């Protein structure tokens, strides 16, 4: 019996990870945060599908594609050299960070690095504003640009932030809006981001429930 092993899958994983870093830093320079990209590779073209959220409030109402057209074209040309074929960027803008677990977890991690922010401060001043916009069905036509309604968001903090209180034998904080029960949500997504401060490593784990309509 002869076995032949081709390292194509491993190479693709490494390549996709490197491309994700390029996309992440490129979009961050354009004042936006991206989700994990999906790659659709064909013999003639590579299509990269991803969601992005504009973090600069001044640019939120502006047309992202028009403002960054030259940068996006340059990014597409740069990625074409990696794949040795044309690359097309399929971009979808999100209007609330709670629509995607990867984007929400990443922003929470960045907020957690700020010295003045505690877990309660992040939740009270940031997430409550977002949850009031999207977690209710009556607002879906105004804010939700996808074919789902969010049923709930669960956020878990492991570790300590710089301003967090030190409570013996307690190293986690948890908050939940809405419901993630299977009877109310058709699909649940999960993401985690880990960062490090002077108190050690901390991680945000985010779960979001979606209901199709």
Order of alpha helices (4+ residues) and beta strands (2+ residues): alpha-beta-beta-beta-alpha-alpha-alpha-beta-alpha-alpha-alpha-alpha-beta-beta-beta-beta
